[in-house]
Amino acid sequence: MEDPSTEPADSTAEPKDTEPEPAEPETVESTDEPEPVEDPSTEPADSTAEPKDTEPEPAEPETGESTAEPEPVGEPATEPADSTAELKDTEPEPTEEEELEETPNNLHAPEAENFEVWIEKSNLETGEIIFTINGEDKDRDEIFYELRSGNPDLDQDGVPMFDLNASGILTILDSDEIFDSGGSILKLEISLSDKKGKESFIEGLIKVKPKLMLKSIAHGAGWYESSWLGLFLATPNNWIFQQKLGWIYISPTEVRGYWFWDSSLRDWMWTDETFFPWTFSNASSTWIYYSMEEKVRLFEHNLQKWRLR
């Protein structure tokens, strides 16, 4: 047992409070790279950086470099998954015609001129065109035509004289009505309308030649030739000049035949194509025969006598 009164064996040893030199660590070879340890006390250098899969912003070209855009390499081999997605959600632009139809303004009614037509023969065919109305609508709307009144049906067979289609073409529907209307003026009232409620009216005057002219051959310049009355010159006021009888006034009856005024006899005489040259005197209520020679002679049936006209 050691004597505590004796000094330590090594009295020159440095005190224990001196810092010992660190020993070099032994070299340890390792093949694993250490994982970086994040410092939770500091934020990342760029916390707002976009993910790497986003498209980078194009860099501005440096001075001296060309700014021309590169030409496309070519069409991609495949189209996008839904290239028509935007088309499905958009409506097609309206055409010009559709815009006109949808225009709320309808400022003008269709318009046309009044007209006048002569019918000079009775042998017109059914469907033969008499007149075509040329209407105008300043709104460019389609025009519809309708015959409202004045269309005769004198023989009461349910078929009127005229037909007017929606396009404004006036045609003969019943040719038998022509002769029955001979010598008259027919006033047709015609309406013009569009699809938007605008409407106007025009008047058509149909002047039918007297029945005597309708049944005669026209030679021009107002001259006609009748199968029973001979050659005569017609005037617009029903006076005619007959080669043998001179000036006579012709007035057709509603039923049959004609009354004519003989200015030489100062009498109204009735006749038709069946009875002439026999005539019936209104003044004497007797039948009188006209001998159509160079000098016209008259034979009075009641007196059984001839006399000069």
Secondary structure, 3 states (H helix, E strand, C coil): CCCCCCCCCCCCCCCCCCCCCCCCCCCCCCCCCCCCCCCCCCCCCCCCCCCCCCCCCCCCCCCCCCCCCCCCCCCCCCCCCCCCHHHHHCCCCCCHHHHHHHCCCCCCCCECCCEEEEECCCCCCCCCEEEECCCECCCCCCCEEEEEECCCCCCCCCCCCEEECCCCEEEECCCHHHHHCCCCEEEEEEEEECCCCCEEEEEEEEEECCHHHHCCEEEECCEEEECCCEEEEECCCCEEEECCCEEEEEEECCCCCEEEEECCCCEEEEECCCCCCEEEECCCCCEEEEECCCCCEEEECCCCEEEEC
